[in-house]
Amino acid sequence: GVDFHDLGCSIRLFNRRILEKVSIYGDQHRFLPILAHRYGYKVREVPLAQSKQDIYQKLYPMGVYSRRLLDLLSIFFLVKFTRKPLRFFGLTGLSSLLAGGIYTGYLVFQRLYMGVALADRPALLLGLLLIVLGI
């Protein structure tokens, strides 16, 4: 991949074809270089002198940071799993299947070797539900 240094810089040059092809939602315009690279376009960073007004550290309200985090997560899923979405669901299903299998196995072990009753505990249903969700 490309190693980006400053995605927050608002000075950008794009070919019109890129802007017509790349779909952006919400505040994802900050991540246009990543999306353009994902579509196969060549992306290049050019060093730029920083304005003296921008030197001071800026603090934003917490809502801004939470929106940026959601944007980062959506970009992550767009880049990683758009072309092969079953990998995401496969990983989710496998982890659910493993968690349910281990949990149900532990409950069966408790029942067979420790004499713990399963009838008054909903734990077995949770373990089986995790297994079914994983399948």
DSSP file (Angstrom, degrees, kcal/mol; ACC not computed):
  #  RESIDUE AA STRUCTURE BP1 BP2  ACC     N-H-->O    O-->H-N    N-H-->O    O-->H-N    TCO  KAPPA ALPHA  PHI   PSI    X-CA   Y-CA   Z-CA
    1    1 A G              0   0    0      0, 0.0     2,-0.4     0, 0.0     0, 0.0   0.000 360.0 360.0 360.0-178.7    0.0    0.0    0.0
    2    2 A V        -     0   0    0     32,-0.1     2,-0.9    42,-0.0    42,-0.1  -0.777 360.0-132.4 -97.8 139.8    0.8    3.7    0.0
    3    3 A D        -     0   0    0     -2,-0.4     2,-0.3     2,-0.0    -1,-0.0  -0.811  25.7-163.2 -95.4 102.4    2.2    5.3    3.2
    4    4 A F        -     0   0    0     -2,-0.9     3,-0.2     1,-0.1    40,-0.0  -0.652  12.7-173.1 -88.2 142.1    0.2    8.5    3.7
    5    5 A H  S    S+     0   0    0     -2,-0.3     2,-0.3     1,-0.2    -1,-0.1   0.793  73.6  19.2-102.8 -36.2    1.6   11.1    6.1
    6    6 A D    >   +     0   0    0      1,-0.1     3,-0.6     3,-0.0    -1,-0.2  -0.754  50.6 163.6-143.9  91.8   -1.2   13.7    6.3
    7    7 A L  T 3  S+     0   0    0     -2,-0.3    25,-0.1     1,-0.2    -1,-0.1   0.618  77.3  68.4 -79.9 -11.9   -4.7   12.8    5.4
    8    8 A G  T 3  S+     0   0    0     23,-0.1     2,-0.2     2,-0.0    -1,-0.2   0.612  70.9 107.9 -82.5 -12.4   -6.0   15.9    7.3
    9    9 A C    <   -     0   0    0     -3,-0.6    -3,-0.0     1,-0.1     0, 0.0  -0.491  57.2-157.4 -68.3 130.4   -4.4   18.3    4.8
   10   10 A S        +     0   0    0     -2,-0.2     2,-0.7     2,-0.0    -1,-0.1   0.459  64.3  97.5 -92.8   0.2   -7.2   19.9    2.8
   11   11 A I        +     0   0    0      2,-0.0     2,-0.3     0, 0.0    -2,-0.1  -0.806  52.8 152.2 -90.9 114.4   -5.1   20.9   -0.2
   12   12 A R        -     0   0    0     -2,-0.7     2,-0.4     2,-0.0    -2,-0.0  -0.990  35.4-151.7-144.5 148.9   -5.5   18.2   -2.9
   13   13 A L        +     0   0    0     -2,-0.3     2,-0.3     2,-0.0    -2,-0.0  -0.987  23.2 176.1-120.5 131.6   -5.4   17.9   -6.6
   14   14 A F        -     0   0    0     -2,-0.4     2,-0.3     4,-0.0    -2,-0.0  -0.966  33.4-115.9-134.5 150.2   -7.4   15.2   -8.3
   15   15 A N    >>  -     0   0    0     -2,-0.3     4,-1.4     1,-0.1     3,-0.9  -0.646  33.4-121.7 -76.2 142.2   -8.1   14.1  -11.9
   16   16 A R  H 3> S+     0   0    0     -2,-0.3     4,-1.8     1,-0.3     5,-0.2   0.840 110.2  61.7 -57.4 -35.8  -11.8   14.6  -12.7
   17   17 A R  H 3> S+     0   0    0      1,-0.2     4,-1.8     2,-0.2    -1,-0.3   0.869 101.4  53.2 -59.5 -36.8  -12.2   10.9  -13.5
   18   18 A I  H <> S+     0   0    0     -3,-0.9     4,-2.8     1,-0.2    -1,-0.2   0.944 108.9  47.4 -64.1 -47.5  -11.3   10.0   -9.9
   19   19 A L  H  < S+     0   0    0     -4,-1.4    -1,-0.2     1,-0.2    -2,-0.2   0.798 113.0  49.8 -67.0 -27.7  -13.9   12.2   -8.4
   20   20 A E  H  < S+     0   0    0     -4,-1.8    -1,-0.2     1,-0.1    -2,-0.2   0.816 117.8  38.7 -77.8 -30.1  -16.5   10.9  -10.7
   21   21 A K  H  < S+     0   0    0     -4,-1.8     2,-0.4    -5,-0.2    -2,-0.2   0.863  99.1  78.5 -88.9 -38.6  -15.7    7.2  -10.0
   22   22 A V     <  -     0   0    0     -4,-2.8     2,-0.5    -5,-0.2    14,-0.1  -0.597  69.5-147.8 -81.2 124.2  -15.0    7.2   -6.3
   23   23 A S        -     0   0    0     -2,-0.4     2,-0.4    12,-0.1    -3,-0.1  -0.771  16.4-171.9 -90.9 131.6  -18.1    7.3   -4.1
   24   24 A I        -     0   0    0     -2,-0.5     2,-0.4     2,-0.0     5,-0.0  -0.948   6.1-162.6-124.6 147.7  -17.8    9.1   -0.8
   25   25 A Y    >   -     0   0    0     -2,-0.4     3,-1.6    46,-0.1     2,-0.1  -0.977  56.0 -30.4-128.4 139.5  -20.2    9.3    2.1
   26   26 A G  T 3  S-     0   0    0     -2,-0.4     3,-0.3     1,-0.3    -2,-0.0  -0.313 127.5 -12.8  60.8-127.7  -20.3   11.8    5.0
   27   27 A D  T >  S+     0   0    0      1,-0.2     3,-1.2    40,-0.1    -1,-0.3   0.028  97.8 116.5 -95.8  25.4  -16.9   13.1    6.0
   28   28 A Q  G X   +     0   0    0     -3,-1.6     3,-1.7     1,-0.3    -1,-0.2   0.483  45.9  94.1 -76.3   0.4  -15.0   10.5    3.9
   29   29 A H  G >  S+     0   0    0     -3,-0.3     3,-1.3     1,-0.3    -1,-0.3   0.784  75.9  66.0 -61.2 -24.3  -13.5   13.2    1.7
   30   30 A R  G <  S+     0   0    0     -3,-1.2    -1,-0.3     1,-0.3    -2,-0.2   0.779 101.9  47.8 -64.8 -25.4  -10.6   13.1    4.1
   31   31 A F  G <> S+     0   0    0     -3,-1.7     4,-2.2     1,-0.2     3,-0.4   0.123  73.1 117.5-104.9  19.6   -9.8    9.6    2.9
   32   32 A L  H <> S+     0   0    0     -3,-1.3     4,-3.1     1,-0.2     5,-0.3   0.871  72.8  56.7 -56.5 -39.7  -10.1   10.2   -0.8
   33   33 A P  H  > S+     0   0    0      0, 0.0     4,-2.1     0, 0.0    -1,-0.2   0.906 108.8  47.1 -59.8 -38.2   -6.4    9.3   -1.4
   34   34 A I  H  > S+     0   0    0     -3,-0.4     4,-2.0     2,-0.2    -2,-0.2   0.931 114.7  45.8 -67.0 -44.7   -7.0    5.9    0.2
   35   35 A L  H  X S+     0   0    0     -4,-2.2     4,-1.6     2,-0.2    -1,-0.2   0.897 112.2  51.0 -66.0 -39.9  -10.2    5.3   -1.9
   36   36 A A  H  <>S+     0   0    0     -4,-3.1     5,-2.2     1,-0.2     4,-0.2   0.907 110.1  49.9 -63.6 -40.9   -8.5    6.5   -5.1
   37   37 A H  H ><5S+     0   0    0     -4,-2.1     3,-1.4    -5,-0.3    -1,-0.2   0.883 106.9  55.6 -63.7 -37.8   -5.6    4.1   -4.4
   38   38 A R  H 3<5S+     0   0    0     -4,-2.0    -1,-0.2     1,-0.3    -2,-0.2   0.844 103.8  54.4 -63.3 -34.2   -8.1    1.3   -3.9
   39   39 A Y  T 3<5S-     0   0    0     -4,-1.6    -1,-0.3    -5,-0.1    -2,-0.2   0.440 126.6-101.2 -80.4   0.7   -9.6    2.0   -7.3
   40   40 A G  T < 5S+     0   0    0     -3,-1.4    -3,-0.2     1,-0.3     2,-0.2   0.518  75.2 139.3  97.0   5.4   -6.2    1.6   -8.9
   41   41 A Y      < -     0   0    0     -5,-2.2     2,-0.4     1,-0.1    -1,-0.3  -0.529  58.6-109.3 -81.4 150.9   -5.2    5.2   -9.4
   42   42 A K        -     0   0    0     -2,-0.2     2,-0.4     2,-0.0    -1,-0.1  -0.671  36.2-165.3 -79.2 130.0   -1.7    6.4   -8.7
   43   43 A V        -     0   0    0     -2,-0.4     2,-0.4    -6,-0.0    -9,-0.0  -0.953   8.2-179.9-120.7 136.7   -1.6    8.6   -5.6
   44   44 A R        -     0   0    0     -2,-0.4     2,-0.4   -42,-0.1   -40,-0.0  -0.997  19.2-141.4-138.9 139.6    1.4   10.8   -4.7
   45   45 A E        -     0   0    0     -2,-0.4    -2,-0.0   -40,-0.0   -41,-0.0  -0.835  13.9-159.6 -99.0 139.2    2.1   13.1   -1.8
   46   46 A V        -     0   0    0     -2,-0.4    -2,-0.0     0, 0.0     0, 0.0  -0.972  27.1-110.2-117.6 130.2    3.9   16.3   -2.4
   47   47 A P        -     0   0    0      0, 0.0     2,-0.4     0, 0.0     0, 0.0  -0.314  39.2-171.9 -60.0 140.7    5.6   18.2    0.5
   48   48 A L        -     0   0    0      0, 0.0     2,-0.2     0, 0.0     0, 0.0  -0.999  26.3-114.6-138.9 135.3    3.8   21.4    1.4
   49   49 A A        -     0   0    0     -2,-0.4     2,-0.3     1,-0.1     0, 0.0  -0.517  36.4-124.2 -70.6 134.0    4.9   24.2    3.7
   50   50 A Q        -     0   0    0     -2,-0.2    -1,-0.1     1,-0.1     5,-0.1  -0.591  22.9-112.6 -83.1 139.5    2.5   24.4    6.7
   51   51 A S    >   -     0   0    0     -2,-0.3     3,-0.9     1,-0.1     4,-0.3  -0.371  19.5-125.0 -66.9 146.0    0.8   27.7    7.4
   52   52 A K  G >  S+     0   0    0      1,-0.3     3,-0.8     2,-0.2     4,-0.4   0.791 111.0  60.6 -64.0 -26.4    1.8   29.4   10.6
   53   53 A Q  G 3  S+     0   0    0      1,-0.2     3,-0.4     2,-0.1    -1,-0.3   0.794 103.0  51.1 -69.7 -27.1   -1.8   29.5   11.7
   54   54 A D  G <  S+     0   0    0     -3,-0.9    -1,-0.2     1,-0.2    -2,-0.2   0.441  85.8  86.3 -90.5   0.1   -2.0   25.7   11.6
   55   55 A I  S <  S+     0   0    0     -3,-0.8    -1,-0.2    -4,-0.3    -2,-0.1   0.865  70.5  86.8 -69.6 -34.8    1.1   25.1   13.7
   56   56 A Y  S    S-     0   0    0     -4,-0.4     2,-0.2    -3,-0.4    -3,-0.0  -0.392  90.9-107.1 -70.8 141.4   -0.8   25.3   17.0
   57   57 A Q        -     0   0    0     -2,-0.1     2,-0.4     1,-0.0    -1,-0.1  -0.466  34.8-146.6 -68.8 134.6   -2.4   22.1   18.2
   58   58 A K        -     0   0    0     -2,-0.2     2,-0.5    -4,-0.1    -1,-0.0  -0.853   6.6-156.5-106.4 138.4   -6.2   22.1   17.8
   59   59 A L        -     0   0    0     -2,-0.4    -2,-0.0     0, 0.0     0, 0.0  -0.954  12.5-165.4-112.0 132.7   -8.6   20.4   20.1
   60   60 A Y        -     0   0    0     -2,-0.5     5,-0.1     1,-0.1    -2,-0.0  -0.741  31.1 -88.4-112.0 160.5  -12.0   19.4   18.8
   61   61 A P    >>  -     0   0    0      0, 0.0     3,-1.1     0, 0.0     4,-1.1  -0.274  42.6-108.5 -62.5 157.0  -15.1   18.3   20.6
   62   62 A M  H 3> S+     0   0    0      1,-0.3     4,-2.3     2,-0.2     5,-0.2   0.806 116.2  65.5 -59.9 -30.8  -15.5   14.6   21.4
   63   63 A G  H 3> S+     0   0    0      1,-0.2     4,-2.1     2,-0.2    -1,-0.3   0.857  98.1  54.0 -60.7 -34.8  -18.2   14.3   18.8
   64   64 A V  H <> S+     0   0    0     -3,-1.1     4,-2.2     2,-0.2    -1,-0.2   0.920 109.0  47.8 -65.2 -43.5  -15.7   15.1   16.0
   65   65 A Y  H  X S+     0   0    0     -4,-1.1     4,-2.2     1,-0.2    -2,-0.2   0.883 110.7  51.1 -66.7 -37.7  -13.4   12.3   17.2
   66   66 A S  H  X S+     0   0    0     -4,-2.3     4,-2.1     2,-0.2    -1,-0.2   0.898 110.5  49.1 -67.7 -38.1  -16.2    9.8   17.4
   67   67 A R  H  X S+     0   0    0     -4,-2.1     4,-2.4     2,-0.2    -2,-0.2   0.899 110.5  51.0 -65.8 -39.0  -17.3   10.6   13.8
   68   68 A R  H  X S+     0   0    0     -4,-2.2     4,-2.7     2,-0.2    -2,-0.2   0.896 108.8  51.9 -63.6 -39.3  -13.7   10.3   12.6
   69   69 A L  H  X S+     0   0    0     -4,-2.2     4,-2.4     2,-0.2    -2,-0.2   0.919 110.2  47.7 -64.0 -42.8  -13.5    6.9   14.3
   70   70 A L  H  X S+     0   0    0     -4,-2.1     4,-2.4     2,-0.2    -2,-0.2   0.892 111.6  51.1 -64.3 -38.6  -16.6    5.8   12.5
   71   71 A D  H  X S+     0   0    0     -4,-2.4     4,-2.5     2,-0.2    -2,-0.2   0.913 109.5  50.6 -63.4 -41.8  -15.3    7.1    9.2
   72   72 A L  H  X S+     0   0    0     -4,-2.7     4,-2.5     1,-0.2    -2,-0.2   0.913 110.7  49.1 -62.0 -42.6  -12.0    5.2    9.8
   73   73 A L  H  X S+     0   0    0     -4,-2.4     4,-2.4     2,-0.2    -2,-0.2   0.912 111.6  48.5 -63.9 -42.0  -14.0    2.0   10.5
   74   74 A S  H  X S+     0   0    0     -4,-2.4     4,-2.4     2,-0.2    -2,-0.2   0.900 112.4  48.6 -66.7 -38.5  -16.1    2.4    7.4
   75   75 A I  H  X S+     0   0    0     -4,-2.5     4,-2.8     2,-0.2     5,-0.3   0.908 109.5  53.7 -64.9 -41.0  -13.0    3.0    5.3
   76   76 A F  H  X S+     0   0    0     -4,-2.5     4,-2.7     1,-0.2     5,-0.3   0.936 112.3  43.2 -58.2 -47.7  -11.3    0.0    6.8
   77   77 A F  H  X S+     0   0    0     -4,-2.4     4,-2.0     1,-0.2     5,-0.3   0.872 113.4  52.4 -68.5 -35.9  -14.3   -2.2    5.8
   78   78 A L  H  X S+     0   0    0     -4,-2.4     4,-0.9    -5,-0.2     5,-0.2   0.931 116.6  38.6 -62.5 -44.8  -14.5   -0.6    2.4
   79   79 A V  H  < S+     0   0    0     -4,-2.8     4,-0.3    -5,-0.1    -2,-0.2   0.903 124.6  36.7 -74.8 -41.9  -10.9   -1.2    1.6
   80   80 A K  H  < S+     0   0    0     -4,-2.7     4,-0.2    -5,-0.3    -3,-0.2   0.897 128.5  22.4 -80.3 -41.4  -10.5   -4.7    3.2
   81   81 A F  H  < S+     0   0    0     -4,-2.0    -3,-0.2    -5,-0.3     7,-0.1   0.356  91.7  90.6-118.6   5.9  -13.8   -6.5    2.5
   82   82 A T  S  < S+     0   0    0     -4,-0.9    -1,-0.1    -5,-0.3    -3,-0.1   0.930  98.1  38.2 -69.4 -42.9  -15.5   -4.9   -0.5
   83   83 A R  S    S+     0   0    0      1,-0.3    -1,-0.2    -4,-0.3    -2,-0.1   0.802 134.2  24.0 -78.4 -28.3  -13.9   -7.2   -3.0
   84   84 A K    >>  +     0   0    0     -4,-0.2     3,-1.3     1,-0.1     4,-0.5  -0.612  68.9 164.6-135.4  74.5  -14.1  -10.3   -0.8
   85   85 A P  H >>  +     0   0    0      0, 0.0     4,-1.6     0, 0.0     3,-0.7   0.760  68.4  69.8 -68.0 -24.2  -16.9   -9.7    1.7
   86   86 A L  H 3> S+     0   0    0      1,-0.2     4,-2.9     2,-0.2     5,-0.2   0.739  86.9  67.7 -68.2 -19.4  -17.2  -13.4    2.8
   87   87 A R  H <> S+     0   0    0     -3,-1.3     4,-2.3     2,-0.2    -1,-0.2   0.916 102.0  46.2 -63.5 -40.7  -13.8  -13.1    4.5
   88   88 A F  H <X S+     0   0    0     -3,-0.7     4,-2.4    -4,-0.5    -2,-0.2   0.953 117.1  42.5 -64.9 -48.6  -15.4  -10.7    7.1
   89   89 A F  H  X S+     0   0    0     -4,-1.6     4,-2.8     1,-0.2     5,-0.2   0.840 112.9  54.5 -69.2 -31.2  -18.4  -13.0    7.6
   90   90 A G  H  X S+     0   0    0     -4,-2.9     4,-2.6     2,-0.2    -1,-0.2   0.914 110.1  45.7 -65.6 -42.6  -16.2  -16.0    7.6
   91   91 A L  H  X S+     0   0    0     -4,-2.3     4,-2.2     2,-0.2    -2,-0.2   0.904 115.0  47.5 -66.3 -40.9  -14.0  -14.6   10.4
   92   92 A T  H  X S+     0   0    0     -4,-2.4     4,-2.1     2,-0.2    -2,-0.2   0.932 114.9  45.6 -65.1 -45.5  -17.1  -13.5   12.3
   93   93 A G  H  X S+     0   0    0     -4,-2.8     4,-2.7     2,-0.2    -2,-0.2   0.900 112.4  50.7 -64.9 -41.1  -18.7  -16.9   11.9
   94   94 A L  H  X S+     0   0    0     -4,-2.6     4,-2.7     2,-0.2     5,-0.2   0.912 110.7  48.4 -64.3 -42.2  -15.6  -18.8   12.7
   95   95 A S  H  X S+     0   0    0     -4,-2.2     4,-2.5     2,-0.2    -1,-0.2   0.897 113.4  47.5 -66.5 -38.3  -15.0  -16.8   15.9
   96   96 A S  H  X S+     0   0    0     -4,-2.1     4,-2.6     2,-0.2     5,-0.2   0.913 112.7  49.4 -66.4 -42.2  -18.7  -17.3   17.0
   97   97 A L  H  X S+     0   0    0     -4,-2.7     4,-2.5     2,-0.2    -2,-0.2   0.921 113.5  45.8 -62.6 -44.8  -18.4  -21.1   16.2
   98   98 A L  H  X S+     0   0    0     -4,-2.7     4,-2.7     2,-0.2     5,-0.3   0.922 113.5  48.6 -65.4 -44.3  -15.2  -21.4   18.2
   99   99 A A  H  X S+     0   0    0     -4,-2.5     4,-2.5    -5,-0.2     5,-0.2   0.928 114.6  45.9 -62.4 -44.4  -16.5  -19.4   21.1
  100  100 A G  H  X S+     0   0    0     -4,-2.6     4,-2.7    30,-0.2     5,-0.3   0.892 113.3  49.7 -65.2 -39.8  -19.8  -21.5   21.2
  101  101 A G  H  X S+     0   0    0     -4,-2.5     4,-2.5    -5,-0.2    -2,-0.2   0.917 113.6  44.6 -65.1 -43.9  -17.9  -24.8   20.8
  102  102 A I  H  X S+     0   0    0     -4,-2.7     4,-2.3     2,-0.2    -2,-0.2   0.925 116.2  47.1 -65.7 -43.9  -15.5  -24.0   23.7
  103  103 A Y  H  X S+     0   0    0     -4,-2.5     4,-2.1    -5,-0.3    -2,-0.2   0.922 115.1  44.9 -65.5 -44.6  -18.3  -22.7   25.9
  104  104 A T  H  X S+     0   0    0     -4,-2.7     4,-2.6     2,-0.2     5,-0.2   0.894 112.1  53.0 -67.1 -39.3  -20.6  -25.6   25.2
  105  105 A G  H  X S+     0   0    0     -4,-2.5     4,-2.4    -5,-0.3    -2,-0.2   0.899 108.6  50.2 -60.6 -40.7  -17.7  -28.0   25.7
  106  106 A Y  H  X S+     0   0    0     -4,-2.3     4,-2.5     2,-0.2    -2,-0.2   0.903 110.8  49.5 -63.7 -41.2  -16.9  -26.5   29.0
  107  107 A L  H  X S+     0   0    0     -4,-2.1     4,-2.2     2,-0.2    -2,-0.2   0.903 111.2  48.6 -65.7 -40.8  -20.5  -26.8   30.1
  108  108 A V  H  X S+     0   0    0     -4,-2.6     4,-2.8     2,-0.2     5,-0.3   0.901 110.6  51.9 -65.1 -40.3  -20.6  -30.5   29.0
  109  109 A F  H  X>S+     0   0    0     -4,-2.4     4,-2.7     1,-0.2     5,-0.6   0.931 109.7  49.3 -59.8 -45.8  -17.4  -31.1   30.9
  110  110 A Q  I  X>S+     0   0    0     -4,-2.5     6,-1.7     1,-0.2     4,-1.4   0.900 113.5  47.1 -59.7 -41.0  -18.9  -29.5   34.0
  111  111 A R  I  <5S+     0   0    0     -4,-2.2     4,-0.4     4,-0.2    -2,-0.2   0.918 118.6  38.3 -68.5 -44.1  -22.0  -31.7   33.6
  112  112 A L  I  <5S+     0   0    0     -4,-2.8    -2,-0.2    -5,-0.1    -3,-0.2   0.888 130.9  22.6 -77.9 -39.4  -20.2  -35.0   33.1
  113  113 A Y  I  <5S+     0   0    0     -4,-2.7    -3,-0.2    -5,-0.3    -2,-0.2   0.643 130.8  34.8-107.5 -17.0  -17.2  -34.6   35.5
  114  114 A M  I  <<S-     0   0    0     -4,-1.4    -3,-0.2    -5,-0.6    -4,-0.1   0.498  95.4-125.3-116.2  -8.0  -18.3  -32.1   38.1
  115  115 A G      < +     0   0    0     -5,-0.6     2,-0.4    -4,-0.4    -4,-0.2   0.717  50.3 158.6  73.6  21.1  -22.0  -32.9   38.4
  116  116 A V        -     0   0    0     -6,-1.7    -1,-0.2    -9,-0.1     2,-0.1  -0.659  40.0-124.4 -80.9 128.8  -23.2  -29.3   37.7
  117  117 A A        -     0   0    0     -2,-0.4    -1,-0.1     1,-0.1    -6,-0.0  -0.428  19.1-166.8 -74.1 145.3  -26.8  -29.3   36.5
  118  118 A L  S >  S+     0   0    0     -2,-0.1     3,-1.3     1,-0.1     6,-0.3   0.566  72.0  82.5-102.8 -13.8  -27.6  -27.6   33.2
  119  119 A A  T 3  S+     0   0    0      1,-0.3    -1,-0.1     3,-0.1    -2,-0.0   0.839  94.1  42.9 -65.1 -35.0  -31.4  -27.5   33.6
  120  120 A D  T 3  S+     0   0    0      2,-0.0    -1,-0.3     0, 0.0    -2,-0.1   0.291 104.3  76.4 -97.1  11.7  -31.5  -24.3   35.7
  121  121 A R    X   -     0   0    0     -3,-1.3     3,-0.6     1,-0.1     4,-0.3  -0.977  62.2-154.2-124.5 133.0  -28.9  -22.4   33.7
  122  122 A P  T 3> S+     0   0    0      0, 0.0     4,-1.7     0, 0.0     3,-0.2   0.371  74.4 100.4 -81.5   7.4  -29.5  -20.7   30.3
  123  123 A A  H 3> S+     0   0    0      1,-0.2     4,-2.4     2,-0.2     5,-0.2   0.855  75.2  55.9 -63.5 -36.0  -25.7  -21.1   29.5
  124  124 A L  H <> S+     0   0    0     -3,-0.6     4,-2.5    -6,-0.3    -1,-0.2   0.902 106.1  51.2 -64.5 -39.5  -26.2  -24.1   27.3
  125  125 A L  H  > S+     0   0    0     -4,-0.3     4,-2.5     2,-0.2    -1,-0.2   0.896 109.3  51.0 -63.3 -39.2  -28.7  -22.2   25.1
  126  126 A L  H  X S+     0   0    0     -4,-1.7     4,-2.3     2,-0.2    -2,-0.2   0.931 110.9  47.9 -63.4 -45.5  -26.1  -19.4   24.8
  127  127 A G  H  X S+     0   0    0     -4,-2.4     4,-1.8     1,-0.2    -2,-0.2   0.915 114.1  46.0 -61.4 -43.9  -23.4  -21.8   23.8
  128  128 A L  H  X S+     0   0    0     -4,-2.5     4,-2.6     2,-0.2    -1,-0.2   0.871 110.2  54.3 -68.1 -36.4  -25.6  -23.5   21.2
  129  129 A L  H  X S+     0   0    0     -4,-2.5     4,-2.6    -5,-0.2    -2,-0.2   0.906 107.3  50.7 -62.9 -41.3  -26.8  -20.2   19.9
  130  130 A L  H  X S+     0   0    0     -4,-2.3     4,-1.7     2,-0.2    -1,-0.2   0.891 110.5  49.8 -62.9 -38.9  -23.2  -19.1   19.3
  131  131 A I  H  X S+     0   0    0     -4,-1.8     4,-1.3     2,-0.2    -2,-0.2   0.935 111.9  47.1 -64.6 -45.8  -22.6  -22.4   17.4
  132  132 A V  H  < S+     0   0    0     -4,-2.6     3,-0.3     1,-0.2    -2,-0.2   0.897 111.2  51.5 -64.6 -40.1  -25.7  -21.9   15.2
  133  133 A L  H  < S+     0   0    0     -4,-2.6    -1,-0.2     1,-0.2    -2,-0.2   0.849 107.9  53.8 -63.7 -32.9  -24.7  -18.3   14.5
  134  134 A G  H  <        0   0    0     -4,-1.7    -1,-0.2     1,-0.3    -2,-0.2   0.778 360.0 360.0 -72.3 -26.5  -21.3  -19.5   13.5
  135  135 A I     <        0   0    0     -4,-1.3    -1,-0.3    -3,-0.3    -2,-0.2   0.478 360.0 360.0 -79.7 360.0  -22.6  -22.0   11.0
